[in-house]
């Protein structure tokens, strides 16, 4: 009895000893791997930030050169309008203006200042004579500072969100410019970490007792980017790795496996339900009116796809559309929404001379081999003219514009139109969209919300409308929710179409057709947008 008890105690002790050793080895191995991976990620992030910084620096200098070349009267309306056009066509700038005797004379955002805004001395002057102001209070937005560059009597200010689209988490970063006179390093964006000064101005990786960091310096300009993260943060963010290593010696492995099993099962159940919904044509399409702002008549609608699971619960498009992409079913979603919309609105499409149905697709689908045949086949079956159909893509999809150009050309050769949705949320410009030969833009609701506020971006909206109109692009303004917004747009330039809750929420096809018959006279134009990659309004 005592021997069996002793043997059991020994086995337990051996188990815990081996488990402790396994946990320790697993932890040390995982720690080494995590830190090595974190260094590689820091270097990759620094390179991405530097690429964006170089592109922004080149653009800023080109704009400054164009500003210096103008012969317009200083700070005149014509000159400020010209500066506004330069800034809007840029990707990374938010303001430009004139500066003299240590103060701002005029700018796009502030116009001609009644009282000159005096500036402190620049943080540093680069070897080419460009002065750098890293933190001018008047250009702060929600606590974010924007860097200003001065060349002679001209200045430009970068957007404080310049680096927003570059993935940096969990790393921190700082953009520095070495002072050529005292060889000190000053941070112009971000917070200077407590690191050796030379490491902020030399390419390479480094590690202190508590931090990992990587520095990449520009080959064309004078700045460097340093990304850094504490070892504690790196271990905390990547704890799944060392927890996985430790769990190999104990119960944690079972827990992780159980959680993975539960997740996969839930994912499979949702995926199975979605597949069945597609097979049984259970996706639902609702329509939101589009209004001709001048006549205030219903001239179109945007169709939004909706889905309820087997339990009658609404599933957000932000959930099931990415799921459809992962499952390779996004093409079936497009086909289902297109067919249902043609069934719902086919009669209007056939009877209205300029009736247009637009289908929102992802970039991969646009450049794939199936979209064009699908559009042609379904249009022919529904006896709908190709000129009555358009393809709508989000502005973010235009990032691969070289690949999209051929696809867009083929679609337009067949008579289909191209719309850009959510315009203004990415880095594209109107000239860039002209290169892609698009037909229309839908201005993102974030610009509409600035109407009646003190937001800096409110001055950009009329510039977008005016220049889009000059390029012959149809303009649809999204998110019109108040009378003030509608009146503001009506008083501005261009012939606009609008949509938003002020004019009507989404509705079923019967209700919409009834609304159209009541509001639209015979021969009027109707534009329908089918969001197969749906947006949640």
QUIGICOR-V417143 format. One record per residue. PHI is phi in degrees with one decimal (* if undefined). PSI is psi in whole degrees, -180 to 180 (NA if undefined). NEAR is the number of other C-alpha atoms within 8 Angstrom. Layout:
phi:PHI psi:PSI near:NEAR
phi:PHI psi:PSI near:NEAR
This chain:
phi:* psi:-47 near:4
phi:-65.2 psi:-37 near:5
phi:-66.1 psi:-42 near:6
phi:-64.1 psi:-39 near:7
phi:-65.2 psi:-42 near:8
phi:-64.6 psi:-40 near:8
phi:-65.1 psi:-39 near:8
phi:-64.4 psi:-42 near:8
phi:-64.1 psi:-37 near:8
phi:-66.5 psi:-43 near:8
phi:-62.1 psi:-41 near:8
phi:-63.2 psi:-44 near:8
phi:-63.7 psi:-42 near:8
phi:-63.3 psi:-41 near:8
phi:-59.5 psi:-50 near:8
phi:-67.2 psi:-34 near:8
phi:-65.0 psi:-49 near:8
phi:-64.8 psi:-38 near:9
phi:-63.7 psi:-40 near:10
phi:-65.2 psi:-43 near:9
phi:-62.6 psi:-45 near:8
phi:-60.8 psi:-42 near:11
phi:-63.0 psi:-44 near:13
phi:-63.8 psi:-47 near:9
phi:-63.4 psi:-43 near:8
phi:-61.5 psi:-40 near:12
phi:-64.1 psi:-48 near:12
phi:-63.6 psi:-40 near:8
phi:-64.8 psi:-45 near:8
phi:-64.1 psi:-38 near:11
phi:-62.1 psi:-46 near:10
phi:-62.0 psi:-42 near:8
phi:-66.0 psi:-43 near:8
phi:-63.3 psi:-45 near:12
phi:-67.1 psi:-39 near:11
phi:-63.5 psi:-44 near:8
phi:-66.0 psi:-38 near:8
phi:-62.9 psi:-39 near:10
phi:-63.6 psi:-43 near:12
phi:-64.3 psi:-40 near:8
phi:-64.8 psi:-40 near:8
phi:-61.0 psi:-44 near:13
phi:-65.1 psi:-41 near:13
phi:-65.2 psi:-43 near:8
phi:-64.6 psi:-43 near:12
phi:-60.7 psi:-41 near:15
phi:-64.9 psi:-40 near:10
phi:-65.3 psi:-43 near:9
phi:-63.9 psi:-40 near:11
phi:-67.4 psi:-39 near:13
phi:-59.4 psi:-44 near:8
phi:-65.4 psi:-41 near:9
phi:-63.1 psi:-43 near:8
phi:-62.5 psi:-44 near:11
phi:-62.6 psi:-41 near:8
phi:-67.3 psi:-40 near:12
phi:-62.9 psi:-44 near:9
phi:-63.9 psi:-43 near:8
phi:-62.9 psi:-43 near:10
phi:-61.2 psi:-43 near:11
phi:-68.5 psi:-35 near:8
phi:-64.8 psi:-42 near:8
phi:-66.2 psi:-42 near:11
phi:-60.5 psi:-40 near:12
phi:-62.4 psi:-44 near:8
phi:-64.3 psi:-37 near:8
phi:-66.3 psi:-41 near:9
phi:-66.4 psi:-29 near:7
phi:-78.6 psi:-15 near:6
phi:-68.5 psi:147 near:7
phi:-110.1 psi:13 near:4
phi:-73.0 psi:158 near:7
phi:-63.8 psi:135 near:7
phi:-58.8 psi:128 near:6
phi:65.2 psi:16 near:12
phi:-74.3 psi:166 near:8
phi:-59.9 psi:-39 near:6
phi:-64.5 psi:-41 near:8
phi:-68.3 psi:-43 near:12
phi:-64.9 psi:-37 near:13
phi:-64.0 psi:-40 near:9
phi:-64.3 psi:-44 near:8
phi:-61.2 psi:-40 near:12
phi:-61.4 psi:-40 near:12
phi:-63.7 psi:-41 near:9
phi:-61.9 psi:-44 near:9
phi:-69.1 psi:-42 near:13
phi:-65.4 psi:-37 near:13
phi:-72.7 psi:-14 near:9
phi:-79.9 psi:169 near:9
phi:-103.5 psi:-26 near:10
phi:-122.5 psi:1 near:10
phi:-104.9 psi:154 near:13
phi:-126.8 psi:-14 near:10
phi:-157.6 psi:160 near:13
phi:-158.8 psi:156 near:13
phi:-179.9 psi:-168 near:15
phi:-105.1 psi:148 near:13
phi:-142.5 psi:139 near:13
phi:-155.9 psi:149 near:8
phi:49.1 psi:40 near:4
phi:74.0 psi:22 near:9
phi:-149.5 psi:157 near:10
phi:-86.6 psi:125 near:14
phi:-88.2 psi:-41 near:13
phi:-162.5 psi:160 near:12
phi:-156.4 psi:166 near:15
phi:-62.6 psi:-45 near:12
phi:-72.4 psi:-37 near:7
phi:-106.9 psi:-9 near:7
phi:70.8 psi:-153 near:8
phi:-83.4 psi:114 near:8
phi:-72.9 psi:130 near:11
phi:-66.8 psi:-41 near:4
phi:-117.0 psi:120 near:4
phi:-59.0 psi:136 near:8
phi:-87.1 psi:111 near:8
phi:-80.3 psi:145 near:7
phi:-117.4 psi:150 near:8
phi:-74.1 psi:172 near:5
phi:-61.8 psi:148 near:5
phi:-60.8 psi:152 near:8
phi:-60.9 psi:-35 near:9
phi:-166.3 psi:162 near:8
phi:-119.4 psi:122 near:10
phi:-74.3 psi:164 near:11
phi:-56.1 psi:-27 near:6
phi:-85.6 psi:6 near:4
phi:91.4 psi:-3 near:7
phi:-74.8 psi:125 near:11
phi:-89.4 psi:144 near:12
phi:-116.9 psi:123 near:13
phi:-113.7 psi:104 near:13
phi:-79.1 psi:-24 near:11
phi:-145.7 psi:76 near:11
phi:-87.0 psi:119 near:12
phi:-54.8 psi:-37 near:6
phi:-65.7 psi:-18 near:4
phi:-100.7 psi:11 near:8
phi:-77.9 psi:140 near:12
phi:-128.2 psi:113 near:7
phi:53.7 psi:41 near:4
phi:82.6 psi:-5 near:5
phi:-92.8 psi:133 near:7
phi:-92.8 psi:150 near:13
phi:-119.6 psi:136 near:14
phi:-79.3 psi:137 near:15
phi:-115.8 psi:135 near:13
phi:-112.3 psi:134 near:12
phi:-118.3 psi:131 near:13
phi:-130.6 psi:109 near:10
phi:64.8 psi:-127 near:6
phi:-95.7 psi:14 near:8
phi:-118.6 psi:153 near:13
phi:-144.0 psi:155 near:14
phi:-132.5 psi:151 near:15
phi:-122.5 psi:131 near:12
phi:-75.7 psi:157 near:13
phi:-66.5 psi:137 near:11
phi:-66.9 psi:-15 near:11
phi:-100.2 psi:24 near:5
phi:-53.0 psi:-40 near:8
phi:-102.1 psi:9 near:8
phi:-58.9 psi:-39 near:6
phi:-81.8 psi:-2 near:5
phi:-91.2 psi:121 near:8
phi:-69.5 psi:117 near:6
phi:-119.3 psi:-22 near:8
phi:-60.3 psi:141 near:5
phi:-91.9 psi:9 near:8
phi:-73.1 psi:155 near:9
phi:-103.1 psi:161 near:10
phi:-146.5 psi:159 near:12
phi:-143.4 psi:137 near:13
phi:-102.2 psi:124 near:12
phi:-120.6 psi:155 near:15
phi:-132.8 psi:115 near:12
phi:-65.5 psi:135 near:11
phi:-77.3 psi:120 near:12
phi:-68.1 psi:-15 near:8
phi:-90.5 psi:-46 near:4
phi:-109.7 psi:3 near:5
phi:59.8 psi:21 near:7
phi:-88.8 psi:156 near:8
phi:-107.0 psi:126 near:11
phi:-116.7 psi:137 near:10
phi:-86.3 psi:125 near:11
phi:-99.4 psi:-25 near:12
phi:-137.5 psi:132 near:11
phi:91.2 psi:-178 near:9
phi:-107.5 psi:131 near:7
phi:-66.0 psi:125 near:7
phi:-80.3 psi:164 near:5
phi:-83.1 psi:80 near:4
phi:-129.2 psi:159 near:6
phi:-56.6 psi:135 near:6
phi:-56.6 psi:-43 near:8
phi:-63.1 psi:-28 near:6
phi:-70.5 psi:-15 near:11
phi:-87.6 psi:-7 near:13
phi:-127.1 psi:17 near:13
phi:-134.9 psi:137 near:10
phi:-62.3 psi:141 near:9
phi:143.1 psi:177 near:8
phi:-103.4 psi:156 near:10
phi:-154.1 psi:164 near:8
phi:-150.7 psi:125 near:8
phi:-100.3 psi:-169 near:6
phi:-66.3 psi:-26 near:4
phi:-126.7 psi:-7 near:8
phi:-132.2 psi:151 near:10
phi:-113.4 psi:143 near:14
phi:-151.7 psi:158 near:13
phi:-141.6 psi:138 near:15
phi:-123.6 psi:134 near:17
phi:-128.2 psi:126 near:14
phi:-106.5 psi:148 near:12
phi:-70.0 psi:141 near:10
phi:-87.8 psi:-9 near:5
phi:-115.9 psi:-30 near:5
phi:-122.5 psi:-155 near:7
phi:-115.7 psi:8 near:10
phi:-108.3 psi:162 near:10
phi:-130.2 psi:156 near:15
phi:-119.6 psi:129 near:16
phi:-119.4 psi:124 near:14
phi:-105.3 psi:144 near:15
phi:-151.5 psi:156 near:13
phi:-154.2 psi:144 near:12
phi:-74.2 psi:151 near:9
phi:-60.2 psi:-36 near:10
phi:-63.5 psi:-43 near:7
phi:-63.8 psi:-44 near:9
phi:-60.2 psi:-42 near:13
phi:-69.5 psi:-37 near:11
phi:-70.1 psi:-43 near:7
phi:-65.0 psi:-39 near:8
phi:-100.8 psi:27 near:9
phi:-63.7 psi:-18 near:8
phi:-61.9 psi:-29 near:7
phi:-71.7 psi:-50 near:9
phi:-76.5 psi:-26 near:12
phi:-66.3 psi:-38 near:10
phi:-63.8 psi:-39 near:11
phi:-67.6 psi:-43 near:12
phi:-66.6 psi:-37 near:15
phi:-64.9 psi:-18 near:12
phi:-64.8 psi:-19 near:12
phi:-104.1 psi:7 near:12
phi:-160.5 psi:-160 near:9
phi:-70.3 psi:-21 near:8
phi:-58.7 psi:-35 near:11
phi:-59.7 psi:-40 near:12
phi:-64.8 psi:-41 near:9
phi:-64.2 psi:-47 near:8
phi:-60.7 psi:-44 near:9
phi:-61.4 psi:-40 near:8
phi:-64.1 psi:-44 near:8
phi:-63.6 psi:-40 near:8
phi:-63.8 psi:-41 near:8
phi:-61.5 psi:-46 near:8
phi:-63.4 psi:-44 near:8
phi:-61.7 psi:-47 near:8
phi:-62.4 psi:-38 near:8
phi:-65.2 psi:-45 near:8
phi:-63.1 psi:-40 near:8
phi:-64.0 psi:-42 near:8
phi:-65.4 psi:-40 near:8
phi:-62.4 psi:-46 near:8
phi:-64.7 psi:-41 near:9
phi:-63.8 psi:-41 near:10
phi:-64.5 psi:-42 near:8
phi:-63.0 psi:-40 near:10
phi:-68.2 psi:-40 near:10
phi:-60.2 psi:-44 near:8
phi:-63.5 psi:-39 near:8
phi:-61.8 psi:-40 near:10
phi:-66.8 psi:-44 near:12
phi:-63.3 psi:-36 near:7
phi:-97.2 psi:10 near:6
phi:56.6 psi:49 near:7
phi:-94.0 psi:-4 near:8
phi:-69.6 psi:142 near:12
phi:-115.2 psi:142 near:7
phi:-119.2 psi:130 near:13
phi:-118.5 psi:161 near:12
phi:-127.4 psi:133 near:13
phi:-109.3 psi:130 near:15
phi:-62.1 psi:146 near:16
phi:-113.7 psi:135 near:16
phi:-117.9 psi:137 near:13
phi:-76.1 psi:115 near:12
phi:-65.0 psi:-32 near:12
phi:-70.2 psi:-46 near:7
phi:-93.5 psi:-13 near:5
phi:59.2 psi:31 near:7
phi:-102.8 psi:153 near:9
phi:-70.7 psi:118 near:12
phi:-121.2 psi:3 near:14
phi:179.0 psi:-171 near:13
phi:-160.9 psi:156 near:12
phi:-110.3 psi:129 near:13
phi:-96.0 psi:132 near:14
phi:-119.4 psi:130 near:14
phi:-84.1 psi:140 near:14
phi:-132.6 psi:154 near:13
phi:-147.9 psi:137 near:11
phi:-113.6 psi:138 near:10
phi:-75.6 psi:-176 near:11
phi:-65.4 psi:-15 near:6
phi:-98.8 psi:8 near:5
phi:80.0 psi:12 near:6
phi:-92.8 psi:136 near:7
phi:-68.5 psi:131 near:8
phi:-105.9 psi:127 near:10
phi:-63.9 psi:141 near:9
phi:-57.4 psi:-27 near:13
phi:-66.6 psi:-16 near:9
phi:-97.2 psi:-52 near:8
phi:-82.0 psi:-23 near:10
phi:-70.6 psi:-48 near:11
phi:-60.4 psi:-35 near:8
phi:-61.8 psi:-44 near:9
phi:-62.2 psi:-38 near:11
phi:-65.6 psi:-43 near:9
phi:-65.4 psi:-35 near:7
phi:-83.8 psi:-3 near:8
phi:73.3 psi:27 near:7
phi:-109.5 psi:6 near:9
phi:-63.4 psi:-32 near:11
phi:-64.2 psi:-38 near:9
phi:-67.5 psi:-35 near:8
phi:-63.4 psi:-46 near:11
phi:-58.2 psi:-46 near:12
phi:-62.8 psi:-43 near:9
phi:-63.7 psi:-45 near:11
phi:-68.0 psi:-40 near:14
phi:-62.2 psi:-47 near:12
phi:-63.2 psi:-44 near:9
phi:-65.3 psi:-40 near:9
phi:-66.0 psi:-38 near:12
phi:-67.3 psi:-35 near:9
phi:-65.8 psi:-44 near:8
phi:-68.8 psi:-43 near:9
phi:-118.9 psi:11 near:10
phi:-57.9 psi:-40 near:11
phi:-62.7 psi:-42 near:7
phi:-63.5 psi:-42 near:8
phi:-61.3 psi:-39 near:13
phi:-75.1 psi:-30 near:11
phi:-93.9 psi:-20 near:6
phi:-98.8 psi:129 near:11
phi:-62.5 psi:-36 near:8
phi:-119.2 psi:24 near:10
phi:-64.8 psi:126 near:14
phi:-129.8 psi:129 near:13
phi:-109.8 psi:118 near:12
phi:-109.4 psi:137 near:14
phi:-114.3 psi:123 near:14
phi:-87.6 psi:122 near:14
phi:-129.8 psi:162 near:13
phi:-83.8 psi:161 near:10
phi:-61.0 psi:-40 near:10
phi:-61.6 psi:-37 near:6
phi:-72.3 psi:-37 near:11
phi:-62.7 psi:-39 near:10
phi:-88.8 psi:-2 near:9
phi:-80.8 psi:175 near:7
phi:-85.7 psi:-9 near:7
phi:-96.9 psi:-23 near:7
phi:-66.3 psi:-50 near:10
phi:-60.3 psi:-48 near:8
phi:-60.0 psi:-37 near:8
phi:-62.1 psi:-48 near:9
phi:-60.9 psi:-46 near:8
phi:-63.7 psi:-45 near:9
phi:-63.9 psi:-49 near:8
phi:-68.5 psi:-36 near:10
phi:-65.0 psi:-43 near:11
phi:-66.2 psi:-41 near:9
phi:-63.2 psi:-37 near:7
phi:-85.9 psi:-1 near:9
phi:57.2 psi:44 near:7
phi:-111.4 psi:135 near:11
phi:-65.0 psi:144 near:9
phi:-59.6 psi:-33 near:10
phi:-65.7 psi:-12 near:10
phi:-92.0 psi:3 near:12
phi:-120.9 psi:145 near:12
phi:-138.0 psi:156 near:13
phi:-109.2 psi:128 near:12
phi:-114.1 psi:126 near:14
phi:-125.5 psi:151 near:14
phi:-73.8 psi:156 near:12
phi:-61.3 psi:-35 near:14
phi:-60.4 psi:-27 near:7
phi:-71.4 psi:-17 near:9
phi:-79.0 psi:2 near:11
phi:-61.9 psi:-31 near:7
phi:-100.4 psi:53 near:7
phi:-65.3 psi:-26 near:8
phi:-63.4 psi:-42 near:6
phi:-72.8 psi:-30 near:8
phi:-77.8 psi:-25 near:13
phi:-58.1 psi:-46 near:9
phi:-64.5 psi:-43 near:8
phi:-62.7 psi:-43 near:10
phi:-63.1 psi:-41 near:11
phi:-60.8 psi:-43 near:9
phi:-65.0 psi:-41 near:8
phi:-64.1 psi:-43 near:11
phi:-69.9 psi:-31 near:10
phi:-62.1 psi:-30 near:7
phi:-88.1 psi:2 near:7
phi:99.8 psi:-2 near:8
phi:-82.9 psi:149 near:13
phi:-100.0 psi:164 near:12
phi:-124.1 psi:127 near:14
phi:-115.5 psi:146 near:14
phi:-108.7 psi:120 near:13
phi:-93.2 psi:157 near:12
phi:55.7 psi:39 near:12
phi:-63.6 psi:140 near:12
phi:102.6 psi:-10 near:10
phi:-90.3 psi:-12 near:8
phi:-112.9 psi:-151 near:7
phi:-112.0 psi:12 near:7
phi:-79.0 psi:161 near:11
phi:-123.5 psi:170 near:10
phi:-66.3 psi:-38 near:9
phi:-64.8 psi:-34 near:7
phi:-65.2 psi:-42 near:8
phi:-68.8 psi:-32 near:10
phi:-63.6 psi:-37 near:9
phi:-63.0 psi:-28 near:6
phi:-87.3 psi:-2 near:10
phi:59.0 psi:47 near:9
phi:-82.5 psi:163 near:12
phi:-102.0 psi:-30 near:10
phi:-153.2 psi:157 near:11
phi:-124.9 psi:147 near:14
phi:-112.2 psi:111 near:13
phi:-71.9 psi:129 near:13
phi:-62.6 psi:147 near:14
phi:-61.5 psi:-22 near:11
phi:-62.2 psi:-32 near:7
phi:-73.0 psi:-39 near:12
phi:-62.2 psi:-38 near:13
phi:-64.6 psi:-21 near:8
phi:-77.6 psi:-13 near:11
phi:-62.4 psi:130 near:10
phi:83.3 psi:4 near:6
phi:-111.5 psi:179 near:6
phi:-97.3 psi:13 near:6
phi:-61.8 psi:142 near:6
phi:-61.6 psi:-36 near:6
phi:-72.3 psi:-8 near:8
phi:-63.4 psi:-29 near:11
phi:-73.8 psi:-15 near:8
phi:-79.0 psi:-32 near:8
phi:-55.5 psi:-51 near:10
phi:-64.8 psi:-29 near:9
phi:-67.4 psi:-40 near:11
phi:-60.5 psi:-48 near:9
phi:-62.6 psi:-46 near:11
phi:-64.6 psi:-45 near:10
phi:-73.1 psi:-35 near:9
phi:-63.7 psi:-40 near:12
phi:-65.1 psi:-38 near:12
phi:-67.3 psi:-25 near:7
phi:-88.4 psi:2 near:7
phi:76.7 psi:23 near:7
phi:-91.5 psi:137 near:11
phi:-68.7 psi:142 near:11
phi:-122.2 psi:128 near:14
phi:-122.4 psi:122 near:12
phi:-97.4 psi:123 near:14
phi:-92.5 psi:159 near:12
phi:74.6 psi:29 near:13
phi:-79.3 psi:111 near:16
phi:-120.9 psi:-8 near:10
phi:-135.3 psi:160 near:8
phi:-63.1 psi:-37 near:7
phi:-59.4 psi:-44 near:8
phi:-65.0 psi:-43 near:12
phi:-62.8 psi:-44 near:11
phi:-66.9 psi:-38 near:8
phi:-60.8 psi:-46 near:9
phi:-68.0 psi:-37 near:9
phi:-65.8 psi:-30 near:10
phi:-82.0 psi:-10 near:6
phi:-90.9 psi:-173 near:7
phi:-79.6 psi:166 near:9
phi:84.9 psi:157 near:7
phi:-95.4 psi:113 near:9
phi:-111.8 psi:145 near:13
phi:-106.4 psi:146 near:11
phi:-135.8 psi:158 near:13
phi:-149.8 psi:155 near:16
phi:158.8 psi:174 near:14
phi:-63.7 psi:-25 near:10
phi:-62.6 psi:-34 near:10
phi:-97.6 psi:-17 near:11
phi:154.2 psi:141 near:9
phi:-88.0 psi:175 near:9
phi:-66.8 psi:148 near:10
phi:-148.9 psi:165 near:9
phi:-67.9 psi:166 near:9
phi:-63.8 psi:-40 near:11
phi:-64.5 psi:-43 near:7
phi:-64.5 psi:-41 near:8
phi:-66.0 psi:-46 near:12
phi:-60.1 psi:-38 near:9
phi:-64.2 psi:-43 near:8
phi:-61.6 psi:-43 near:8
phi:-64.3 psi:-43 near:10
phi:-63.6 psi:-33 near:8
phi:-77.6 psi:-36 near:7
phi:-98.3 psi:-27 near:8
phi:-105.8 psi:124 near:10
phi:-74.2 psi:166 near:7
phi:-60.4 psi:136 near:4
phi:87.5 psi:0 near:6
phi:-75.2 psi:166 near:9
phi:-93.7 psi:140 near:10
phi:-129.8 psi:128 near:12
phi:-117.1 psi:122 near:14
phi:-114.2 psi:133 near:13
phi:-113.8 psi:120 near:14
phi:-101.3 psi:113 near:14
phi:-93.7 psi:86 near:16
phi:-69.9 psi:-29 near:13
phi:-99.6 psi:91 near:12
phi:-73.9 psi:156 near:12
phi:-114.3 psi:142 near:8
phi:-90.8 psi:113 near:6
phi:-97.1 psi:NA near:2
